[in-house]
Amino acid sequence: MTGVGLRLRSARGRWVLVGAIAGSSLAMLDGSVVNVVLAPISAELDVGFTGLQWITNAYTLSLAALILIGGVLGDRWGRRRIFLIGTAWFALASLICAASVDESMLIAARALQGIGAALLTPGSLAIISASFDPEDRGRAIGAWSGLAGVATAVAPFLGGWLADISWRLVFVINLPLAAVVIWIGVRHMPESHDESAAGRRLDLRGAALVVIMLAALTWGLTEAGHGWSPPVIGALLVGCAAGVAFVLVERRVRDPLVRLGLFADRVFAVTNTVTLFMYGALSLYFLLVVLQLQLVTGWSPLAAGVAGLPVTILMLLLSARFGALSERVGPRLLMTIGTLLAAGGFLLGLRIGPDASYLTDVLPAAILLGLGLSTAVAPLTAAALGAAPAEHAGAASGINNAIARSAGLLAVAVVPVAAGLSGVAPGDSAGFAAGYRPAMIIGAALLVVGAAVSWFGLGRRPAVEPADELVPVHRLNHCPLESPAGHPGGTDASTRSRP
């Protein structure tokens, strides 16, 4: 990997940091803000709940399916180049979203947005890792994480305020931000490559099979709410077959997209399994609660959007502290307690109804969820990344990130079907309220399963220690409050664990 040894205090170093943060904020803001405006979109475009699922999932699907290949393309063809291409692509797709005249056009544009996000997201952190002097790299990544968290906190205010004018402005606002990112990238960002990537082949078969698998499973599971028709069953069979084929291909290909051998490590396998349950549940929470507050309680988009702000604030304040604590006590206890606390937040969220009060119904659920995430996420991320050898830290980060996004994608497809939400028509507040309760209970159950996997799957004390030097990471560490799920509460790749 090439780098230019920028210092954080230099003018160019600050420009690079600002550009990387602004670029990652595009994907973070869009994922968070769109949840806030789903109700206005439903009203204006006459979109039922299944359509709202697809407006969310189309973006997450293309992002989850292509984020690994996006990191590989950056390593090979230039991280700055792919980052800027992704930013421009994202801006164009945002313009199409803003101009959408019906449900189908908006869903297609959201899928295009996800492709752009898959190209720009891995490059954001990779550019910082490749560009800064090792002495400043950790501080630069810390600044990136903290300021990206501020962007996540601002998202509900921004989305709610713009929604009061028009939901289309949520997408239009991406254009000036993307223009600033491109200007900074062209003027100030250095180009970097992974020199060892030149001799590696692109795993195009693996990438294609991931796309087929996630697309077929998501479509089949979402449409199952309208009946188990032959096309639905066929799509699910195709998705399962593509998954099996993906495993076979990755075991045999010389340069795999996913290093399956990493899952031979017990800590890595367990933490990624917990990631699947935790992030699946979180995607549900930030979709369901925002819609419940608007459709059933009658709150404005701004009020519904900021209702979850305590979660973000608690994570910004506490995640680093629990990450440090996990170095002494190991991730097992903290991950178990954290997921159980988060499950309690879901159960308290059942109190949100037509006459919900912020102080007695909404705030307690948000506080308990925020405490749970603050306790669990940093130890989970550190253990998942640290279980891999140092030379594979980037691959471990990419796998964990892709699993987190895929978990949200599949949960938003499956759980509404099980809860009876799929058939809810536009504006049917009673129908949504009826499905909200079982969906939240299922979300709590997912977290309880995650707690059980943490407790019984991890050893008594897999220690976590700081790495001797910062491991370059070419893919974004996932963050739970973004999209339905994403927040810089995870640790960076400068930590690794010993089973």
C-alpha positions in Angstrom: 0.0 0.0 0.0 1.4 3.4 -1.0 1.1 6.5 1.1 2.4 10.0 1.3 2.9 10.4 5.1 0.6 13.4 5.6 0.5 15.0 9.0 -2.8 15.8 10.7 -1.8 19.4 11.4 -0.8 20.1 7.8 -3.3 22.0 5.6 -3.4 19.1 3.1 -3.9 16.6 5.9 -6.9 18.5 7.2 -8.4 18.7 3.7 -8.0 15.0 3.2 -9.7 14.3 6.5 -12.6 16.6 5.8 -13.1 15.1 2.3 -13.1 11.5 3.7 -15.5 12.4 6.5 -17.8 14.3 4.0 -17.8 11.4 1.7 -18.7 8.8 4.3 -21.3 11.1 5.7 -23.1 11.0 2.3 -23.9 7.3 2.8 -24.5 7.7 6.5 -26.8 10.7 6.2 -28.8 9.2 3.4 -29.4 5.9 5.2 -30.6 7.6 8.4 -32.5 10.5 6.8 -34.6 8.4 4.4 -36.1 6.5 7.3 -37.5 9.8 8.6 -39.2 10.7 5.3 -40.8 7.3 4.5 -44.2 8.4 5.8 -44.3 11.5 3.6 -43.1 9.4 0.7 -45.9 6.9 1.4 -48.5 9.7 1.4 -47.4 11.5 -1.7 -46.6 8.5 -3.9 -49.3 6.2 -2.5 -46.8 3.6 -1.3 -47.8 0.7 0.9 -45.6 -1.0 3.5 -44.1 -3.4 1.0 -43.0 -0.5 -1.2 -41.5 1.2 1.8 -39.5 -2.0 2.5 -38.1 -1.8 -1.0 -37.3 1.9 -0.8 -35.1 0.9 2.2 -33.9 -2.5 0.9 -33.0 -1.5 -2.6 -30.3 0.8 -1.2 -29.1 -1.7 1.4 -29.1 -4.6 -1.1 -26.8 -3.1 -3.7 -24.6 -1.6 -0.9 -24.3 -4.9 1.0 -23.8 -7.0 -2.2 -21.1 -4.8 -3.7 -19.2 -3.2 -0.8 -16.5 -5.9 -0.8 -15.8 -5.6 -4.5 -15.8 -1.8 -4.0 -12.9 -2.2 -1.6 -11.0 -4.5 -4.0 -11.5 -2.1 -7.0 -10.1 0.7 -4.9 -7.0 -1.3 -3.9 -6.4 -2.2 -7.6 -7.4 0.9 -9.6 -6.8 3.6 -7.1 -8.7 4.4 -3.9 -9.2 8.1 -4.7 -10.4 7.3 -8.2 -13.0 4.8 -7.1 -14.0 7.0 -4.2 -14.7 9.9 -6.5 -16.5 7.8 -9.1 -18.7 6.5 -6.3 -19.4 10.0 -5.0 -20.4 11.3 -8.5 -22.5 8.1 -9.0 -24.2 8.7 -5.7 -25.0 12.3 -6.5 -26.5 11.4 -9.9 -28.6 8.7 -8.3 -29.8 11.1 -5.6 -31.0 13.5 -8.3 -33.0 10.7 -9.8 -34.5 9.9 -6.4 -35.5 13.5 -6.0 -37.2 13.5 -9.4 -39.0 10.2 -8.9 -42.7 10.3 -9.9 -43.7 6.9 -8.6 -42.7 4.0 -6.4 -40.8 2.0 -9.1 -38.7 4.9 -10.2 -37.7 5.7 -6.6 -36.8 2.1 -5.8 -34.6 1.8 -8.9 -32.9 5.1 -8.0 -32.3 3.9 -4.5 -30.6 0.8 -5.9 -28.4 3.0 -8.0 -27.5 5.0 -4.8 -26.4 1.8 -3.1 -24.0 1.1 -5.9 -22.4 4.5 -5.5 -22.2 4.0 -1.8 -20.5 0.7 -2.2 -17.8 2.4 -4.3 -17.3 5.4 -2.0 -17.7 3.9 1.4 -14.6 1.6 1.5 -12.5 4.4 0.1 -13.3 6.8 2.8 -11.3 5.1 5.6 -8.8 3.5 3.2 -7.7 7.0 1.9 -7.0 8.1 5.5 -5.2 4.9 6.3 -3.0 5.1 3.2 -2.4 8.8 3.3 -1.4 9.7 6.9 1.9 9.2 8.6 1.7 6.2 11.0 2.1 8.6 14.0 -1.0 10.5 13.0 -3.0 7.7 11.5 -4.8 6.6 14.7 -5.8 10.2 15.6 -7.0 10.7 12.0 -9.2 7.6 12.2 -10.5 8.7 15.6 -11.4 12.1 14.2 -13.1 10.4 11.3 -15.1 8.2 13.6 -16.1 11.0 16.0 -17.0 13.6 13.3 -19.0 10.9 11.4 -20.9 10.4 14.6 -21.8 14.0 14.7 -23.1 13.7 11.1 -25.2 10.8 12.3 -26.6 12.9 15.1 -27.4 15.7 12.8 -29.3 13.5 10.3 -32.7 13.3 12.2 -32.8 17.1 12.5 -31.9 17.6 8.9 -34.3 15.0 7.6 -37.2 16.2 9.7 -36.6 19.8 8.9 -36.4 19.1 5.1 -39.4 16.7 5.3 -41.6 19.6 6.5 -40.8 21.3 3.2 -40.6 18.3 0.9 -39.1 14.8 1.2 -37.4 15.4 -2.2 -35.0 17.8 -0.5 -33.5 14.9 1.5 -32.0 13.7 -1.8 -31.3 17.1 -3.3 -29.1 18.0 -0.3 -26.7 15.3 -1.4 -25.7 17.2 -4.5 -23.8 20.2 -3.0 -22.2 17.9 -0.4 -21.0 15.6 -3.2 -19.7 18.5 -5.2 -17.6 19.6 -2.2 -16.2 16.1 -1.8 -15.3 15.8 -5.4 -13.6 19.2 -5.3 -11.5 18.3 -2.3 -10.7 14.9 -3.8 -9.4 16.4 -7.1 -7.5 19.2 -5.4 -6.1 17.6 -2.2 -6.4 13.8 -1.9 -3.4 11.7 -2.9 -3.9 8.6 -4.9 -2.9 5.2 -3.4 -3.0 1.6 -4.5 -2.4 -1.8 -2.9 0.7 -2.7 -4.9 0.3 -6.4 -4.0 -3.2 -6.3 -5.6 -1.8 -6.0 -9.1 -1.1 -9.7 -9.3 -4.5 -10.7 -7.8 -7.5 -11.6 -9.9 -10.9 -10.0 -9.3 -13.3 -12.5 -7.9 -16.1 -11.6 -10.3 -17.8 -15.0 -9.9 -18.0 -14.5 -6.2 -19.3 -11.0 -6.5 -22.0 -12.0 -9.0 -23.1 -14.9 -6.8 -23.4 -12.5 -3.8 -25.6 -10.2 -5.8 -27.8 -13.1 -7.0 -28.1 -14.6 -3.5 -29.0 -11.4 -1.7 -31.3 -10.1 -4.5 -33.2 -13.4 -4.8 -33.6 -14.0 -1.1 -34.6 -10.4 -0.4 -37.3 -10.4 -3.2 -38.6 -13.8 -2.2 -38.8 -13.1 1.5 -40.4 -9.7 1.0 -43.0 -11.0 -1.5 -43.8 -14.0 0.7 -46.0 -11.7 2.6 -48.4 -11.8 -0.3 -48.4 -15.5 -0.6 -46.1 -18.4 -1.4 -46.5 -18.4 -5.1 -44.2 -20.4 -7.5 -42.1 -17.2 -8.3 -41.5 -16.6 -4.6 -40.5 -20.2 -4.0 -38.3 -20.2 -7.1 -36.6 -17.0 -6.0 -35.8 -18.5 -2.6 -34.4 -21.6 -4.1 -32.3 -19.6 -6.5 -31.0 -17.5 -3.5 -30.1 -20.6 -1.5 -28.4 -22.3 -4.6 -26.4 -19.1 -5.2 -25.3 -19.1 -1.5 -24.1 -22.7 -1.8 -22.3 -22.0 -5.1 -20.6 -18.9 -3.5 -19.2 -21.0 -0.7 -17.9 -23.6 -3.2 -16.3 -20.9 -5.4 -14.7 -19.1 -2.5 -13.1 -22.3 -1.3 -11.5 -22.9 -4.6 -10.7 -19.5 -6.1 -7.1 -18.3 -5.7 -8.0 -14.8 -4.6 -11.4 -15.1 -2.9 -13.7 -12.2 -2.2 -14.3 -13.6 1.2 -11.6 -15.6 3.0 -13.8 -18.4 4.5 -10.8 -19.7 6.4 -11.2 -16.8 8.8 -14.4 -18.5 10.1 -12.3 -21.4 11.4 -11.4 -19.1 14.3 -14.1 -19.5 17.0 -14.1 -15.9 18.1 -14.4 -14.6 14.5 -17.3 -17.0 13.8 -19.2 -16.2 17.0 -18.8 -12.4 16.8 -20.0 -12.4 13.2 -23.0 -14.5 14.2 -23.8 -12.0 16.9 -23.4 -9.3 14.4 -26.0 -11.0 12.2 -28.6 -11.0 15.0 -27.8 -7.6 16.5 -27.8 -5.6 13.3 -30.8 -7.4 12.0 -32.7 -6.2 15.1 -31.4 -2.7 14.9 -32.5 -2.2 11.3 -36.0 -3.1 12.5 -36.0 -0.7 15.4 -35.0 2.4 13.4 -37.5 1.6 10.7 -40.5 0.6 12.9 -40.3 3.2 15.6 -40.0 6.1 13.2 -43.0 4.9 11.2 -45.0 4.1 14.4 -44.4 7.6 15.8 -45.6 9.2 12.5 -48.4 6.9 11.4 -49.9 5.9 14.7 -48.8 8.5 17.3 -49.2 11.4 14.8 -45.8 13.0 15.3 -44.1 15.1 12.6 -41.1 13.7 10.7 -38.8 16.0 12.7 -40.1 14.8 16.1 -40.0 11.2 15.1 -36.5 11.5 13.7 -35.0 13.1 16.8 -36.7 10.6 19.1 -33.8 8.2 18.7 -31.1 10.8 19.2 -30.3 9.6 22.8 -29.1 6.4 21.3 -26.5 8.3 19.2 -25.5 10.5 22.1 -25.0 7.6 24.5 -22.8 5.8 21.9 -20.7 8.8 21.3 -20.1 9.2 25.0 -19.7 5.6 26.2 -18.6 3.4 23.3 -14.9 4.2 23.7 -15.1 3.5 27.5 -16.6 0.1 27.0 -14.1 -0.7 24.3 -11.3 0.0 26.8 -13.1 -2.1 29.4 -13.2 -5.0 27.0 -9.4 -5.0 26.9 -9.4 -5.9 30.5 -12.5 -8.2 30.9 -12.9 -9.6 27.4 -15.9 -9.1 25.1 -18.0 -12.0 26.3 -19.7 -10.4 29.3 -20.1 -7.0 27.7 -21.5 -8.4 24.5 -24.0 -10.5 26.4 -25.1 -7.7 28.8 -25.3 -5.2 25.9 -27.5 -7.3 23.7 -29.8 -8.1 26.6 -30.1 -4.4 27.5 -30.9 -3.6 23.8 -33.6 -6.3 23.9 -35.1 -4.5 26.9 -35.1 -1.3 24.8 -37.3 -3.1 22.2 -39.7 -4.3 24.9 -40.0 -0.8 26.3 -40.7 0.3 22.7 -43.9 -1.7 22.8 -45.3 1.2 25.0 -45.2 3.5 21.9 -48.8 3.9 20.8 -51.5 6.4 19.8 -51.1 8.4 23.1 -47.3 7.9 23.5 -45.4 10.4 25.6 -41.8 11.1 24.8 -40.6 11.2 28.5 -42.4 8.1 29.7 -42.7 5.9 26.6 -40.1 6.9 23.9 -37.1 8.1 25.9 -36.8 5.1 28.2 -36.7 2.7 25.3 -34.1 4.9 23.5 -31.9 5.1 26.6 -31.9 1.4 27.3 -31.1 0.7 23.6 -28.3 3.2 23.6 -26.8 1.7 26.8 -27.0 -1.7 25.3 -25.3 -0.7 22.0 -22.7 1.3 23.9 -21.9 -1.8 26.0 -21.8 -4.3 23.1 -20.7 -2.8 19.9 -17.1 -1.7 20.6 -16.2 -5.1 22.1 -17.9 -7.0 19.3 -16.1 -5.0 16.6 -12.7 -5.2 18.3 -13.1 -9.0 18.8 -14.3 -9.6 15.2 -11.5 -7.7 13.7 -8.9 -8.8 16.2 -9.6 -12.5 15.7 -8.1 -12.3 12.2 -4.4 -12.3 11.5 -3.0 -8.7 11.1 -2.4 -9.2 7.4 -6.1 -10.0 6.9 -7.6 -7.2 9.1 -9.0 -5.5 6.1 -10.7 -8.6 4.9 -12.1 -9.2 8.4 -13.5 -5.7 8.5 -15.1 -6.1 5.1 -16.7 -9.4 6.1 -18.0 -8.0 9.3 -19.4 -4.9 7.6 -21.0 -6.9 4.8 -22.7 -9.2 7.4 -24.0 -6.3 9.3 -25.6 -4.7 6.2 -26.9 -8.0 4.9 -28.5 -8.7 8.4 -30.4 -5.5 8.2 -31.5 -6.2 4.6 -32.8 -9.7 5.4 -34.5 -8.6 8.7 -36.4 -5.8 7.0 -37.5 -8.4 4.4 -38.4 -11.2 6.7 -39.8 -9.8 10.0 -42.6 -7.6 8.5 -43.9 -10.7 6.7 -43.9 -12.7 10.0 -45.6 -9.8 11.8 -48.3 -9.2 9.2 -47.1 -5.8 8.0 -46.5 -6.7 4.4 -50.1 -6.1 3.4 -50.5 -2.8 5.2 -51.9 -0.2 2.7 -50.8 3.4 2.5 -52.1 5.4 5.4 -53.5 2.4 7.3 -52.4 3.3 10.8 -54.5 0.7 12.5 -52.9 -2.1 10.3 -49.4 -0.8 11.0 -50.1 -0.6 14.8 -51.3 -4.2 14.7 -48.1 -5.4 13.1 -45.8 -3.2 15.1 -46.1 -5.1 18.3 -45.1 -8.6 17.0 -42.4 -7.1 14.9 -40.8 -5.4 18.0 -41.1 -8.7 20.0 -39.3 -10.5 17.2 -36.6 -7.9 17.2 -36.1 -8.4 21.0 -36.0 -12.2 20.4 -33.2 -11.7 17.9 -31.1 -9.8 20.4 -31.8 -12.5 23.1 -30.5 -15.1 20.7 -27.4 -12.9 20.1 -26.8 -12.7 23.8 -27.0 -16.5 24.1 -24.5 -16.9 21.2 -22.2 -14.4 22.9 -22.3 -16.2 26.3 -22.1 -19.8 25.1 -20.0 -19.3 22.0 -17.2 -17.2 23.3 -14.5 -18.5 25.6 -14.4 -17.4 29.2 -12.0 -14.5 28.5 -10.7 -14.0 25.0 -8.5 -11.0 25.8 -8.3 -7.9 23.6 -5.1 -6.0 23.3 -3.9 -3.0 21.2 -2.0 -4.0 18.1 1.7 -3.2 17.8 0.9 -0.9 15.0 -2.2 0.3 13.2 -3.3 -2.2 10.6 -4.3 -0.5 7.4 -8.0 -1.1 6.7 -9.4 -0.6 3.2 -13.0 -1.1 4.1 -15.2 0.9 6.4 -15.8 -0.6 9.9 -19.5 -0.9 10.3 -21.5 1.5 12.4 -24.9 0.5 13.8 -27.0 3.6 13.4 -26.4 4.2 9.8 -29.0 3.3 7.3 -31.4 1.6 9.4 -28.2 0.6 11.1 -24.9 2.7 11.3 -23.0 4.7 13.8 -19.3 5.1 14.5 -19.5 3.2 17.7 -17.3 0.4 16.5 -13.6 0.5 17.1 -11.1 0.8 14.3 -8.7 -1.8 13.1 -6.0 -0.9 15.5 -7.2 -3.5 17.9 -7.0 -7.2 17.7 -7.9 -10.1 20.0 -6.2 -13.3 21.2 -8.6 -16.2 21.6 
